[in-house]
Amino acid sequence: MALMTDDIQEKLIKLLVDEGLVSREVIDRATKQSAKTNKPLLTVLEDIGEIDDELLTHAIAHVSGVPYVNLTASIIDQSILSLLPSDIAERFMAVPLAEVNNRLAVAMIDANNVQAVDYLTNRLQRPLKVFMASEAGVRHVLDQYKTDLSTVDEAAQATQAEAIQSSSDIKTIVQDSPISRALSTILEYAVKSRASDIHIEPLEKSLKIRCRVDGVLREVMQLPKSIEPALVSRIKILSELKIDEHRIPQDGQFAVKVADKEVDLRIAISPVVWGEQVVIRLLDKTGTSFELEQMGYAGRALRLIRQGIHRPNGMILTSGPTGSGKSTSLYALIKEIKDDTINIVTLEDPVEYKMEGVNQIQVNSDVGLTFANGLRSILRQDPDVVMVGEIRDNETANLAVQAALTGHLVFSTLHTNSAAGVLPRLLDMHIEPFLIASTVNTIIGQRLVRRIGPQHENYWSNPLETEMILSTVGHLLPKTKAEAAKISADLGYTDLPLAGQKSYRLVRGRDTANTPRGYSGRAGLFEVMEVTEEIQQLITARASSTEIQKKAIEQGMITMRQDGYLKALQGITTLEEVNRVTSDIA
């Protein structure tokens, strides 16, 4: 906290009381405690939880006549951070922000410290524009020094030089510290950026590094082409793959601890025209919630899925494209029913998350442990619930159906565009219609959309957006205020607007370094279809997915697009994002 004169402290207390942020009684009580403990008054106010540190810093800046900046969610460009060495930044608790009109903007905890400002001015050899920031904000930026990607470039140059001297000795190159540091820095950057995947892609003259954040790929940097063998070989060694094999794809995995987080890495290496492409899937063991509500299930969908998973037998299937969160949904469903009285066995490729109390089996086709063979073995282990990671072929589909017919509850996934598309897909796998109709209980269709970031603003929909809202969910919205509470409870979303409005309140995020295009994190869009008698009849008649979907909607199913629009009206995401993700479905 910044040092203050008695005069500034008096002004600050007056501001806090006048603005109603702290009562006079609290100030008096804190003053007595300050005298007893010999702690500064403002420190006491923070300790007793009467005022937030960020708000207090803003108030101090105001009475001091110093501009304030909130850094708690800011990402500073590495080229700016490099202007001030990290040791000096930590010593003075000062961080560079940006260059403005030939001056360097610097944020400090104690912006009134004239000696510190003079030292930094002389050290940087340029005039400064000083801002005041909280300790938490400054430390947030200081942490970013630890993920400086410039170290990757340095390691690349060092490795490049060694590669020129000894291009044949790959093992020597990959065991050297520079390339190890480069890989560690890339992994740390990806984890702190909340990336789900890292793509290392060889080009003709360079090596491109991209990260997938919130479902969208972003280019991070390009490295010299010459370090590709060293970097790829290093990854192969850690994954226990063959470093001398460059002709066929290889898959592997290993675990690392990055930024105090246990992260499992799934490695996929494929030969491409200009070398070997590496895709690394990051699975954060500590950062995944398996709570249905937190994932985005609500209202009718949540009630139907909970009803389905508590049946004694049958099939619960999730569908969607790659990366839509199907496996995460299955884990959440298993967590819901996990109990000491039932035996749950899973067959996965790979085991993405380890769950206590669940018997998880890793598929290994090299030794003959396929989904089909593993499922045969599972059924001899007296399971109550069986989870098959994916139904990929006719054999696995038949075994899953037989398991459901013989008294087991079966969970699995299929790659289809919608919930209704699952049923024709099973027909394509030569499963008899009457078997599908009698075993499949509930089907989940899902996609992932980007969430609006913490910094956002409200706005009213334009005529086109209003028309889209009314045509998509207008019939679902309450028509009067009297029925608003009942319909909101049914759909699982609070304070729904009325159907007859001329415009609707929407939310958009602010484009910042930490929230590109205003998004941060992801939420699920879901449609849950219960296989009723009418739908069973359609299956038996080999009806199309369009006919089945139409019937499900008639029976009250909320589609993924409708769920997305309801989430947009709740301020969770945007109409643009929902339209992007659901453009290929109704």
C-alpha atoms as one frame of an Amber mdcrd trajectory, in Angstrom:
protein
   0.000   0.000   0.000   1.184   3.501  -0.816   2.636   5.659   1.988   0.414
   8.616   2.838   0.719  11.884   4.673  -1.742  12.670   7.449  -3.384  15.219
   5.164  -4.002  12.677   2.376  -5.268  10.117   4.879  -7.805  12.616   6.264
  -9.000  13.427   2.733  -9.261   9.728   1.984 -11.338   8.954   5.074 -13.644
  11.874   4.280 -14.074  10.575   0.698 -14.872   7.058   1.909 -17.456   8.315
   4.407 -19.022  10.871   2.023 -19.413   8.262  -0.716 -21.008   5.830   1.711
 -18.276   3.235   1.233 -17.471   3.086   4.957 -19.565   4.333   7.876 -18.218
   6.740  10.498 -18.813   4.061  13.167 -16.546   1.628  11.312 -13.847   4.327
  10.978 -13.986   4.984  14.737 -13.796   1.271  15.545 -10.884   0.767  13.136
  -9.065   3.795  14.601  -9.191   2.256  18.088  -7.954  -1.081  16.750  -5.162
   0.723  14.864  -3.979   2.344  18.066  -4.033  -1.001  19.887  -2.235  -3.046
  17.215   0.003  -0.251  15.924  -1.178  -1.041  12.397  -2.026   1.665   9.837
  -5.712   2.582   9.821  -6.254   1.574   6.210  -4.580  -1.787   6.793  -7.029
  -2.412   9.642  -9.971  -1.515   7.370  -8.748  -4.071   4.837  -8.131  -6.743
   7.485 -11.675  -6.494   8.871 -13.064  -6.727   5.341 -14.713  -3.313   5.271
 -13.137  -2.186   2.004 -11.727  -3.880  -1.073  -8.014  -3.340  -1.832  -8.712
  -2.340  -5.437 -11.360   0.199  -4.394  -9.086   1.569  -1.681  -6.229   2.033
  -4.147  -8.574   3.862  -6.515  -9.647   6.190  -3.685  -6.017   6.883  -2.643
  -5.141   7.736  -6.239  -8.111  10.102  -6.428  -7.206  12.125  -3.322  -3.513
  12.084  -4.283  -4.220  13.466  -7.743  -2.581  10.462  -9.434  -4.236   8.502
 -12.278  -5.356   4.979 -11.326  -5.214   1.739 -13.343  -6.683  -1.689 -12.566
  -4.188  -4.375 -13.592  -5.857  -7.466 -12.124  -6.950  -8.760 -15.543  -4.340
  -7.115 -17.777  -1.863  -8.820 -20.079   1.156  -6.685 -20.947   3.070  -7.198
 -24.186   6.423  -8.893 -23.601   8.221  -6.207 -25.637   6.999  -3.619 -23.095
   7.924  -5.745 -20.074  11.442  -6.180 -21.442  12.015  -2.402 -21.064  12.253
  -2.798 -17.280  14.252  -5.745 -15.834  12.223  -7.989 -13.571  14.530  -7.529
 -10.542  14.083  -3.740 -10.651  10.333  -4.108 -11.216  10.038  -6.316  -8.115
  12.275  -4.034  -6.008  10.151  -0.945  -6.686   6.851  -2.809  -7.259   6.602
  -0.960 -10.557   5.670  -2.386 -13.967   5.728  -0.876 -17.483   2.363  -0.709
 -19.276   2.703   0.935 -22.686   4.407   3.689 -24.641   2.233   6.820 -24.946
   3.376  10.010 -26.735   7.078   9.225 -26.305   6.534   8.516 -22.615   6.500
   5.166 -20.896   3.403   4.497 -18.779   4.433   2.834 -15.504   2.172   1.523
 -12.727   3.409   1.595  -9.111   2.022   0.778  -5.688   3.520   3.983  -4.266
   3.159   6.450  -7.128   4.010   9.341  -4.780   7.525   8.019  -4.145   9.538
  10.747  -5.893  12.912   9.030  -5.373  11.675   5.788  -6.980  10.197   7.673
  -9.940  13.483   9.593 -10.441  15.497   6.352 -10.336  13.248   4.671 -12.906
  13.381   7.745 -15.155  17.186   7.675 -15.117  17.287   3.897 -15.487  14.981
   3.862 -18.497  16.383   7.085 -19.986  12.947   8.423 -20.869  10.132  10.425
 -19.264   7.491   8.458 -17.366   3.729   8.694 -16.998   3.064   7.272 -13.535
  -0.139   5.444 -12.534  -1.171   4.023  -9.187  -2.156   0.339  -8.986  -2.971
  -2.126  -6.217  -0.435  -4.655  -4.971  -2.510  -7.504  -6.440  -2.569  -5.778
  -9.839   1.191  -5.164  -9.877   1.933  -8.753  -8.797  -0.370 -10.014 -11.582
   1.841  -8.248 -14.120   5.061  -9.335 -12.362   3.954 -12.958 -12.829   3.983
 -12.344 -16.576   7.754 -11.895 -16.505   7.922 -15.609 -15.777   6.322 -16.481
 -19.102   8.463 -14.279 -21.290   8.456 -15.989 -24.682  11.670 -14.185 -25.615
  13.488 -16.989 -23.784  12.134 -19.333 -26.433  13.822 -17.241 -29.117  17.085
 -17.281 -27.159  16.888 -21.039 -26.769  16.072 -21.369 -30.447  19.169 -19.390
 -31.417  21.396 -21.428 -29.098  19.968 -24.703 -30.379  20.260 -23.511 -33.962
  23.976 -22.850 -33.468  24.537 -26.310 -32.007  22.519 -27.910 -34.771  24.844
 -26.349 -37.344  27.885 -27.712 -35.515  26.487 -31.221 -35.000  23.410 -31.806
 -37.111  23.639 -35.585 -36.922  23.599 -35.897 -33.138  19.932 -35.274 -32.361
  20.115 -36.828 -28.895  22.810 -34.416 -27.829  20.784 -31.463 -29.092  17.526
 -32.417 -27.393  19.128 -33.120 -24.034  20.683 -29.681 -23.910  19.065 -27.202
 -21.565  18.104 -24.455 -24.060  15.553 -26.550 -25.957  14.186 -27.949 -22.691
  13.719 -24.407 -21.389  12.061 -23.408 -24.646   9.541 -26.259 -24.393   8.894
 -25.530 -20.704   8.266 -21.857 -21.462   5.838 -22.698 -24.288   3.940 -25.076
 -21.984   3.833 -22.519 -19.158   2.585 -19.826 -21.528  -0.156 -22.150 -22.801
  -1.298 -23.084 -19.275  -1.427 -19.449 -18.109  -3.298 -18.512 -21.289  -5.905
 -21.237 -20.546  -5.065 -22.962 -23.838  -6.571 -26.380 -24.546  -4.143 -27.281
 -27.343  -0.695 -26.327 -28.642   0.007 -26.712 -32.371   3.644 -26.916 -33.503
   3.476 -26.685 -37.286   6.458 -26.885 -39.655   6.447 -24.485 -42.599   8.911
 -24.330 -45.463  11.205 -21.803 -43.763   9.986 -21.587 -40.159   8.221 -23.350
 -37.301   4.842 -21.896 -36.295   3.514 -22.156 -32.724  -0.242 -21.725 -32.218
  -2.448 -22.091 -29.122  -6.170 -22.847 -29.026  -7.821 -20.632 -26.416 -11.577
 -20.850 -25.885 -11.874 -22.946 -29.025 -10.079 -20.484 -31.343  -6.500 -20.896
 -32.603  -4.091 -17.979 -32.137  -0.575 -17.707 -33.495   1.911 -17.209 -30.655
   5.249 -17.030 -32.455   7.417 -18.371 -35.260  10.761 -20.082 -34.635  13.704
 -20.912 -36.932  13.106 -23.958 -39.076  16.402 -25.493 -37.975  15.257 -26.204
 -34.397  12.339 -28.388 -35.479  14.249 -31.709 -35.150  15.435 -30.833 -31.658
  12.063 -29.641 -30.385  10.094 -32.557 -31.867  12.650 -35.081 -30.620  12.509
 -33.606 -27.141   8.733 -34.078 -27.119   9.133 -37.649 -28.415  11.600 -38.516
 -25.652   9.300 -37.155 -22.941   6.389 -39.093 -24.490   8.498 -42.281 -24.794
   8.043 -42.382 -28.564  10.512 -43.437 -31.251  12.723 -40.458 -32.100  14.003
 -42.068 -35.279  10.526 -42.695 -36.714   9.407 -39.930 -39.080   7.191 -41.798
 -41.580   4.090 -42.716 -39.562   1.940 -40.917 -36.948   2.738 -41.509 -33.273
   0.635 -40.870 -30.164   1.879 -40.502 -26.621   1.388 -38.746 -23.341   3.229
 -37.427 -20.303   2.467 -35.267 -17.285   4.111 -32.070 -16.090   3.704 -29.582
 -13.279   3.334 -26.086 -14.708   2.589 -22.962 -12.656   1.736 -25.161  -9.611
  -0.773 -27.148 -11.676  -0.719 -30.836 -12.552  -1.281 -31.014 -16.302  -1.636
 -34.164 -18.421  -0.377 -33.788 -21.988  -1.657 -35.878 -24.898   0.741 -35.872
 -27.823  -0.137 -36.491 -31.481   2.729 -36.366 -34.008   2.053 -36.658 -37.740
   4.344 -36.418 -40.775   3.440 -33.483 -43.048   4.991 -31.987 -46.182   7.537
 -29.776 -44.395   8.365 -32.039 -41.445   6.433 -33.338 -38.429   3.413 -31.611
 -36.932   2.895 -31.873 -33.164  -0.440 -31.262 -31.452  -0.402 -31.202 -27.644
  -3.718 -31.461 -25.795  -3.533 -29.974 -22.269  -5.720 -31.537 -19.604  -5.687
 -29.520 -16.394  -6.461 -31.932 -13.545  -7.269 -29.121 -11.129  -9.226 -26.706
 -13.280 -12.136 -28.795 -14.545 -15.533 -28.713 -12.901 -17.787 -31.720 -13.299
 -20.875 -29.963 -11.959 -23.744 -30.090 -14.459 -25.061 -26.618 -13.589 -21.630
 -25.010 -13.960 -21.186 -26.649 -17.353 -24.361 -24.979 -18.643 -27.140 -27.534
 -18.111 -30.361 -25.847 -17.032 -34.121 -26.239 -16.799 -35.740 -28.956 -18.899
 -32.413 -30.317 -20.125 -31.077 -30.720 -16.590 -34.252 -32.433 -15.378 -34.319
 -34.861 -18.310 -30.671 -35.847 -17.979 -30.976 -36.463 -14.242 -34.068 -38.541
 -14.875 -32.228 -40.566 -17.535 -29.099 -41.368 -15.505 -31.091 -42.769 -12.611
 -32.705 -45.486 -14.730 -31.414 -48.995 -13.990 -30.465 -49.789 -17.583 -30.377
 -48.445 -21.125 -28.055 -46.074 -23.010 -27.177 -42.424 -22.424 -25.417 -41.011
 -25.483 -23.684 -37.658 -26.025 -23.039 -36.268 -29.483 -21.215 -33.385 -31.044
 -18.127 -32.548 -33.086 -14.557 -33.029 -31.843 -13.755 -30.746 -28.917 -17.367
 -30.068 -27.933 -16.993 -31.411 -24.390 -18.652 -34.819 -24.836 -16.208 -36.664
 -22.567 -16.483 -33.952 -19.917 -20.271 -34.409 -19.946 -19.856 -38.146 -19.383
 -17.526 -37.529 -16.438 -20.083 -35.127 -14.961 -22.848 -37.725 -15.332 -20.701
 -40.390 -13.694 -19.903 -38.027 -10.833 -23.662 -37.510 -10.333 -24.361 -41.221
  -9.865 -21.049 -42.359  -8.327 -21.780 -44.316  -5.179 -20.255 -47.126  -3.122
 -23.252 -49.338  -3.917 -22.606 -49.514  -7.664 -19.672 -50.729  -9.771 -18.702
 -48.241 -12.491 -16.236 -49.351 -15.171 -14.983 -47.127 -18.001 -13.152 -47.884
 -21.232 -11.354 -44.814 -22.576  -8.816 -43.783 -25.196  -7.142 -42.144 -23.435
  -8.177 -41.823 -19.777  -8.499 -38.032 -19.665  -9.359 -37.495 -16.008  -8.792
 -39.922 -13.165 -11.824 -40.326 -10.882 -11.623 -41.933  -7.461 -14.042 -44.820
  -6.996 -14.302 -45.531 -10.744 -12.521 -48.434 -12.463 -10.960 -46.843 -15.548
  -9.381 -48.902 -18.344  -7.028 -47.450 -20.951  -7.519 -48.746 -24.505  -4.279
 -50.148 -25.964  -4.740 -51.409 -29.517  -1.041 -52.418 -29.748  -1.702 -55.310
 -27.374  -5.202 -56.033 -28.661  -7.125 -54.065 -26.013  -9.602 -52.348 -28.333
 -12.965 -50.857 -27.414 -14.693 -54.051 -28.544 -12.371 -56.486 -26.726 -12.286
 -54.293 -23.642 -16.072 -54.100 -23.552 -16.321 -57.904 -23.682 -13.976 -58.072
 -20.697 -15.860 -55.374 -18.784 -19.133 -57.281 -19.011 -17.481 -60.161 -17.095
 -16.562 -57.800 -14.223 -20.118 -57.495 -12.852 -20.535 -53.786 -13.665 -23.661
 -51.743 -12.930 -22.610 -48.798 -15.099 -20.387 -48.986 -18.179 -18.816 -46.006
 -19.921 -17.402 -46.504 -23.404 -15.349 -43.509 -24.501 -16.612 -43.620 -28.087
 -18.720 -45.891 -30.291 -16.565 -46.042 -33.410 -17.710 -49.133 -35.284 -20.400
 -51.749 -35.688 -18.783 -54.208 -33.280 -18.547 -51.706 -30.406 -22.089 -50.473
 -31.087 -23.499 -54.011 -30.982 -21.721 -54.823 -27.733 -22.934 -51.564 -26.135
 -26.516 -52.353 -27.168 -26.228 -55.896 -25.800 -24.875 -54.525 -22.517 -27.857
 -52.160 -22.239 -30.252 -55.017 -23.010 -28.780 -57.198 -20.261 -29.410 -54.786
 -17.402 -26.488 -52.341 -17.570 -26.581 -48.561 -17.796 -24.279 -47.604 -20.668
 -22.739 -44.170 -21.310 -20.996 -43.376 -24.581 -20.345 -40.748 -27.285 -20.836
 -40.468 -31.033 -19.678 -37.898 -33.557 -22.887 -36.380 -34.960 -24.139 -32.823
 -35.431 -27.239 -33.084 -33.234 -29.021 -35.303 -30.750 -31.467 -36.525 -33.398
 -28.544 -37.430 -35.692 -27.428 -40.151 -33.263 -30.285 -42.492 -34.163 -29.687
 -42.654 -37.959 -25.951 -42.969 -37.177 -26.645 -46.154 -35.192 -28.727 -47.427
 -38.099 -25.731 -46.798 -40.380 -23.750 -49.066 -38.039 -26.267 -51.826 -38.855
 -27.961 -51.835 -35.450 -31.535 -53.087 -35.770 -34.126 -50.305 -35.297 -36.071
 -52.212 -32.636 -32.842 -52.630 -30.612 -32.119 -48.891 -30.770 -35.688 -48.063
 -29.781 -35.606 -50.379 -26.775 -32.154 -49.463 -25.405 -31.489 -45.736 -25.990
 -33.027 -43.663 -23.159 -31.568 -40.178 -23.471 -29.434 -38.372 -26.046 -27.422
 -35.193 -25.462 -26.346 -32.909 -28.289 -23.794 -30.265 -27.351 -21.486 -27.509
 -28.545 -19.201 -25.044 -26.741 -19.448 -21.255 -27.008 -17.118 -18.578 -25.670
 -18.244 -16.775 -22.524 -18.320 -13.007 -22.271 -15.349 -11.717 -20.261 -15.591
  -9.958 -16.881 -15.254  -6.527 -18.534 -18.456  -6.010 -20.522 -21.207  -3.565
 -21.341 -24.949  -3.765 -21.924 -26.682  -2.677 -25.122 -30.104  -2.978 -26.759
 -30.617  -5.283 -29.724 -30.973  -3.791 -33.198 -33.999  -4.718 -35.384 -32.170
  -7.636 -37.032 -31.054  -9.088 -33.685 -34.560  -8.620 -32.282 -36.024 -10.499
 -35.242 -33.544 -13.380 -34.745 -34.412 -13.591 -31.043 -38.153 -13.625 -31.672
 -37.953 -16.194 -34.485 -35.717 -18.520 -32.430 -36.998 -18.286 -28.853 -39.952
 -15.907 -29.051 -42.447 -18.760 -28.490 -40.516 -19.859 -25.385 -40.439 -16.462
 -23.656 -43.199 -15.419 -21.239 -45.957 -13.329 -22.770 -46.926 -11.572 -19.537
 -45.168 -10.641 -16.304 -47.545 -12.937 -14.445 -46.169 -16.048 -16.123 -42.521
 -14.865 -16.231 -41.486 -16.569 -12.973 -43.058 -19.932 -13.928 -41.498 -20.013
 -17.417 -38.102 -18.844 -16.122 -38.100 -21.711 -13.612 -39.126 -24.195 -16.331
 -36.350 -23.087 -18.696 -33.789 -22.697 -15.916 -32.922 -19.057 -16.626 -33.773
 -16.136 -14.350 -35.574 -12.900 -15.239 -36.402 -13.786 -18.834 -37.703 -10.857
 -20.919 -41.193 -10.829 -22.412 -41.917 -12.111 -25.913 -43.500  -8.899 -27.178
 -40.577  -6.518 -26.602 -39.310  -4.289 -29.433 -35.706  -4.775 -28.315 -33.762
  -6.897 -25.847 -30.946  -6.162 -23.448 -27.770  -7.986 -24.555 -24.171  -7.963
 -23.372 -20.861  -7.694 -25.229 -17.368  -8.013 -23.826 -14.569  -5.513 -24.097
 -11.668  -6.447 -26.356  -8.569  -6.539 -24.132  -5.266  -8.407 -24.165  -6.637
 -10.844 -21.612 -10.062 -11.195 -23.266  -9.612 -11.127 -27.070 -12.831  -9.922
 -28.747 -14.359  -9.721 -25.280 -14.450 -13.454 -24.492 -12.990 -15.491 -21.645
 -13.774 -19.147 -20.930 -16.460 -21.370 -22.454 -19.968 -22.598 -21.701 -21.978
 -25.487 -23.116 -25.023 -25.365 -25.365 -27.163 -28.452 -24.858 -30.193 -30.210
 -26.260 -31.445 -33.257 -24.361 -33.801 -35.609 -26.172 -35.799 -38.199 -24.305
 -36.620 -41.253 -26.413 -40.396 -41.363 -25.940 -42.835 -43.897 -27.407 -43.516
 -41.607 -30.389 -39.789 -41.290 -31.130 -39.373 -45.062 -30.716 -42.000 -45.524
 -33.436 -40.093 -43.134 -35.715 -36.870 -45.083 -35.110 -38.572 -48.362 -35.951
 -39.880 -46.773 -39.162 -36.282 -45.652 -39.980 -37.277 -41.979 -39.954 -34.734
 -39.298 -40.830 -32.984 -37.136 -38.223 -35.101 -34.161 -39.375 -38.350 -36.013
 -38.617 -37.060 -37.187 -35.251 -35.873 -33.675 -34.314 -39.238 -32.182 -35.317
 -41.070 -34.627 -33.059 -38.672 -33.976 -30.148 -39.235 -30.205 -30.461 -42.999
 -30.787 -30.475 -42.540 -32.656 -27.198 -40.715 -29.728 -25.625 -37.014 -30.227
 -26.432 -34.932 -27.027 -26.326 -32.471 -27.075 -29.238 -28.827 -26.041 -28.944
 -29.477 -22.835 -30.875 -32.441 -21.970 -28.618 -30.348 -22.740 -25.537 -27.656
 -20.442 -26.919 -30.090 -17.577 -27.480 -31.429 -17.972 -23.928 -27.846 -17.834
 -22.638 -27.256 -14.683 -24.727 -30.316 -13.073 -23.094 -28.762 -13.994 -19.728
 -25.516 -12.215 -20.615 -23.457 -15.433 -20.735 -22.467 -15.212 -24.423 -23.368
 -13.285 -27.588 -25.773 -13.954 -30.450 -22.822 -13.750 -32.842 -21.009 -16.530
 -31.000 -24.115 -18.747 -30.858 -24.720 -18.279 -34.584 -21.073 -19.141 -35.313
 -21.188 -22.386 -33.387 -24.664 -23.539 -34.471 -24.603 -22.394 -38.100 -24.896
 -25.974 -39.383 -27.863 -26.997 -37.248 -31.454 -25.849 -36.695
